[in-house]
Amino acid sequence: MGGEENGGDQGQEAEHEEEARDEQHEEAPEELKWLANKHKITVQGQEIEVSADEAFKGYMRQQDYTRKTQEAAEQSRKADELFQHVQKEYASRINQLDVLGSSLYRELVGDQAKLATLIETDPQEYLRQQAAMQTKVSMLQQVQQA
């Protein structure tokens, strides 16, 4: 019997909760009727009639649009900053490659003059210097490709 009493109490509580929810649903439309009331407003020089609900939804859309527009502007600003950083880095690297290429070219010109005299005076050194020069030519070609 103890179980029946608890079951009966729970059933009555559930019944009271349902009645309370039903009463709230009946009251809610009365409380929200003002949302359906129409009001005349002027938008861009044109008079229109809107309900409070439509005005509220329009306000919410405007707030959402404003937020998203601000987020897009921030993302655009960050993208511009990143692009400028990449451009500076790219220009810096190109400048470094130009300096390296010029240096290697000057060395090659100087090495060619030395090679011309070495071939007659020291043929073995000539071969060593010629191999070193080929390495520099290869490096110069890599720099030019980069």
Secondary structure, DSSP 8 states (H G I E B T S, - for coil): -HHHHHHHHHHHHHHHHHHHHHHHHHHHHHHTGGGG-EEEEEETTEEEEEEHHHHHHHHHHHHHHHHHHHHHHHHHHHHHHHHHHHHHHHHHHHHHHHHHHHHHHHHHHHHHHHHHHHHHH-HHHHHHHHHHHHHHHHHHHHHHH-
